[in-house]
Amino acid sequence: MGGSDARRDAIREILAKAPVASQGELLRRLGARGIRASQATLSRDMTALGVRRAVGANGPRYLVEAGGGTLPL
């Protein structure tokens, strides 16, 4: 599996497990897994995965759309 595939899989997994309010928070969570990426790379990955930002009662968070360039969660 290539670096971008592994990084995108990690992004999917992180977003599926717990709310993430910012790209900075997502970068920190990736870093905790030993995955380094720039904000620009993260932004491109999120676009490719169909990630969208939603606002709910607990504030903003990022969500992965089913089928938006992703495997089902």
HELIX and SHEET records of a PDB file:
HELIX    1   1 GLY A    3  LYS A   17  1                                  15    
HELIX    2   2 GLN A   23  ALA A   32  1                                  10    
HELIX    3   3 GLN A   39  LEU A   49  1                                  11    
SHEET    1   A 2 VAL A  51  GLY A  56  0                                        
SHEET    2   A 2 GLY A  59  VAL A  64 -1                                        
END                                                                             
